[in-house]
Amino acid sequence: MSPGVDRDGPQHEVPGRAAVVGSEGGRAGRRRRGGGGGGDRSMVPEAAFTSYYGRPVVKPSPWKADIPIYMTFGGMAAGSSLLAAGADLTGRPALRRTGRLAALVGLTASMGTLVHDLGRPGRFLNMLRTAKLTSPMSVGTWILSTYGPIAGVAAIAEVVDMLPARRLPRLLRLVSAAGRPAGLLAALTAPPVAAYTAVLLSDTATPSWHEAHRELPFVFVGSAAAAAGGVGMLAAPPAQAGPARRMAIGGALLELAAERRMESSMGITAEPLHRDRAGRLMRASRALTVAGALGSVLGGRSRLAAGVSGAALAAGSVCTRFGVFEAGQQSARDPKYTVVPQRERLDRGEPIRYGG
């Protein structure tokens, strides 16, 4: 029997049971009914959420700041690859260069923080020994391993193109010729890179991450598009940055809409998104994203407006990842975010669900 759902066993054997109104209060509450003419009302005290020895029902993730940084840069890299491919096909070389180089920077930073979190590079390579479709970590490892080299070739081709053509050896000329096909392949593999980290979080038993499993991939994809568009606006000439502005606006709208729907579907587990450090980060994310999107619409081709708006969108994406990460950690520390959703599902006749 799962924690907090045993109706008949002794109370001390069920972590968090006192948290649920009615689990302790059934018979005791009936003894405390009001005796007046209007009163068939149970006087149940305010719920107090407890667990064994004061420990959480769900163990908080051991992940540190490396993981939200990894997710942020990975999303920016994926969005930048898409932007670069579109710029290549529409004859915008400066925007293409910006996108490919931003993808390389984002990919390098993302992989660096992931390896730092794992402790040594060999652990990442060990995950490539098997492919398990039911494991988001295994699938994500293969997605990155497919996307990374292709995006790297596209970025190196961009660097080669900036060198004097007459002095290039044959190998570098081949790399330059591979730029377009590599860039298009990177764009095809980029969307899963932006989305899979949301699946990785929501596949855990951490309450606020698990309950967001339907909408969180859309939040992360929208955030990635907004960040990539913002970087494009920052670095590319305004005359070529039209696609970056449109990507930034579309990504911001998707992120804001998906986040609103996510919070409405999460029930009590949405509370940590509004409290303490996670709440401050999510409020900052919304403010920066809205400001960046408005600046993209109203700023036209102003270089200053594009720079400020792009920086706001990129910062908003960082706040989104850290806010969601912190909310999940907070929800794991408080037993009520595990116990109450379980009891609600039991009351509706649904089976208990766990992450993984």
N, C-alpha and C positions, 0 to 999 in steps of 0.2 A: 504493500500500500504506500502511496506516495506521501510526502510530508504535508501535513495540514489538511488531509482529506479523510481521515479515519473518524467516522461518526461515533463508533461504539467503544473504542479502546480508551485507556486512561489518558487523561489530558496531558500528563507529563511526558508521554511517549510521542507526542505529535508536535514537532517544532512549529511555532507560530500559530497554534490552534486558538489561543486566546485572542488572536487578531481578528477572527471572523465573528461578526455579530450573529448570535444564534448558536454558535458551536458551544460556547460556554453558557450562553444565556437561556437556552430552551426552557428547562424546568425552573431554573432560578429566576428567570425573567417573569415567568407566570406567577411565581410567589410574590413578585414585587409590583403587581398591578395596582393601579390606583383604585381606591375603593369608592369614590364618589359616583354621582349619577352619570357622569359622562365617561367613566373610565373603564375601558377594557384594553388599556395601553400598557405594553411591556416597558418597564423602566430598566433599560439595559445600559450599563455604563459605557462610556466611550472606549472604543477598542484600544487595546495595548498590544503591540506586536512584539513578540519575543521569540527566541529560538534556543536551542541547546547551548548552554554556557555562554549566551550572548553572541554566538557565532552566526553568520549569515546562513540562510538555507541554501543559497547558491554561492559558490565560491567566486569572488571577483576575478576577472581575467588578470593574469600576471603581466600582460602587455603594458608597455610604458609609452612615452611620447613618440618613440620611433614609429609606431604603427599608424597613428593618424598622419604623421609626416609622410610616411610611405604611401598612404592612400591618396593624400593630396597631390603629391608629385606624379604619381601614376596616372591619376585622372587628368591632370594638366597635360601630360605627355600624350595621352590618347586623343584628347581633343585637339591638340596641336597637329597631330598627324592627319586627322581628318581635314583640318583647315588648310594644311599644306597641300594635300591632294587636290582640294577644290581650287586653290590658287594656281597650282600647276596646270590644271585643265582649262583655266580661264585666262591664262597669260598674265599672271601677277607675280613676277619673279621675286620681288622684295618680300611679299607676304609669304610666298613659298619658302624662301630662305628662313624667314622668322619662324615659321611653323616647324620646319624640320630641325632647326637648331634648338628650338624650345623643347621639342620632343626628346632630343638627345640629352639635354640638361635635366629635364624632368625624369627621364628613365634612369640616368646615372644616379641622381639623388634618391630616387625611389628604391633602386636596387641596393644602394649603399646603406640606407636606413634599415632595409629588410635584413641584410646580412649582419648588420650591427645587432639587431634584435635577436637573430638566431645564434650569434656568438662567434661563428666562424663560417667561411664560405662553403666548406665541405658539406654542411648541413643542407644548404640549398641544393647542391648537386646530388645529395642522397635522395632527395624527394623526386628526382627524375628517374630513379631506378624502377619505379612503378607508375602506372596510370590508373587511378581509381575514380570513375565517373561520379560516384556518390559522395566524394570528398571535395568540397569547395577549395581546400588548400591544395590538393593534388591537381585539380583542374586549373586553378589559378597559376600554379607553378608552370604548367605546360603552356598556358596562354602567354605568360611573360616570356618564356623561353622561345616561343614562336615569334612574338611581336618584337622583342628586343633586338635581335640581330638585323632584322629587316629595317627597322627604324634607324638603326645605327648606320647601315649602308647608305640609306637615303641622306642622312646628315653628313656623312663623310663625302658623298658625291657633291654636296653643296659646298663644302670646304674646298674640294678639288677644283670646282668651277671658278673659284675666286683666284686661282693661281694662273700664271701666264701659260696659255695653252701650248705654245710652241716648245716649251721646256718640259712638258709632261712625259714621263715614261709610259710605255704601253699599258702597264698594269693600272696606273691611275686613270688613263683614258677609258679603260674598261669600267672602272668604278664610276666614273662620270656618266657613262652610257647607261649604267644600271640604276641611276638615280630615279628616273620616272617609274619604271616597274616596281622598284623597291618601295617608293613612296606610296604607290597605289595599293600594294599589298599590305603595307603598314596601316593604311586607312581601313582596309577590310578587317584587319584583326584588332583594331583599336577599340571598338565599342565594348567587347567583352572585358578589356583591360579596365575600362572606366566603371563597369558594373559589378565585376565579380567580387570586389572587396565588400560591397554591401551584402552579397550572398554569404560571404565568409563570416561577417558579423552576425547576421540574422540566423545562421545555422547553429549558433551556440545556445545554451540555456539561459544566457543573460536576459532578464525579462524585457527591458526596453529595446534591446536589439531584436530579440526573437519576435516580439509582437509587432515590429515594424517591417516584417519580412515582405509584405506585399508592395509597399511603396518606397522602401529605402533604396532599391536600385535606381528608381526614377529620380530620387533626390540626388543621388551621387552622379548620375549621368548628366543631369541638368547643371549641377555644380561644376562638373568637369568642363562642360561646354562653355559655361560663363567664364571660368578661369582662363581657358585657352583663348577665347575671344578677347578677354581683357589683355592678355599678354600680346596678342596680335595687334591690338590697338596701341599698346605701349611702344612697340618696337617697329612696326611697319609704317611707311609714309601714309598719311591720311588719304591720299588719292587712291591707294590700293587696299585700304583697310575696310572697305565696305562689307565684304564677307565676314570679317572679324566682328564688326559691329552687329551684324545680323545674328551671328552665332551667339554673341554675348547676350543679346536681348532674348533670343529664343531659349537659351540655357537658363537665364535668370527666371523667366516666366515658368518654365517647367519645374525648376527647383522649388520656387515659392508655392506653386499649386500642389505639387506632390507632397511637400512638407506639411501643408495645411491639411490635406486629406489624410496623411499618415497620422498626425496627431489626433484627428477625430476618430480614427479606427483603433487606436492603441488602448483606449480606456484609461484605467488608473496608471498604467505604465508610462503614459505621456507626461506625468507630473515631473519627473526629473529633468525633462527638457526645459522646464520653466523655473528651476530652482538652482540656487547657489552658482557655482562656476559654470555648469552646463547652461543654465538659464542666461547668464550674462553673455556667453559665447553665442548662443542661438539668437539672442536679441541683436547682438553686434552683426551677426551674419545677415539677418534680414535687413537691417538698416544699410549695410554696405552694399548688398545685392540690389536693393531698390534704388539706392543713390547711383550706383554704377549703371544700372539699366536706364534710368532717366537721363543721366549724362550722355549715354550712348545715343539716345533718341534726340535729345535737344542740342547736343554739342556740335552736330554737323561734322564738318571736316576740320574743326579747330584742333590743333595739335595739343594744346594745353588741356582742353576738355577731354580729348581722347586719352591722354596720359593719366589724368586724375580718375576718370571713369574706369579705365583698365586696371589701375592699381586697386581701386575699391572692389572691383569684381574678384580679382585674385585674392585679396585679403578676406573677402566674404567666403570664398571657397575654403580657405584655411580654417576659418571659424566654424563653418558647417561641420567639417570632419572632426575637429576637436570637440565641438559641442555634442555631437552624437556619441562620440567615444566616452566623454565624461558622463553623459546621462546614463549610458549602459553600466558604467562602473558604479555609479550611485545607486542604480536600481538593484544591483547584485548585493549591495551592503545592507539593504533594508528588507527584512523578511516579507513585508506586506505585499511587495510587488511580485513575489512568487506565490504567496498563499491566496491572495484575493482572486487573481485570474483563474487559479485552479478551482476554487470554490464556485466561481461564476460559471465555469464550464460544466462542472458537475451539476449545478442547479438547472442548466439547460439540457442535461442529458448527454453532454458531449464527453468523449474520452479525454483524459489528461494528455497534453502534448508536451514533449520535451525537445530542446534543441538537439541537432545532430541527426 
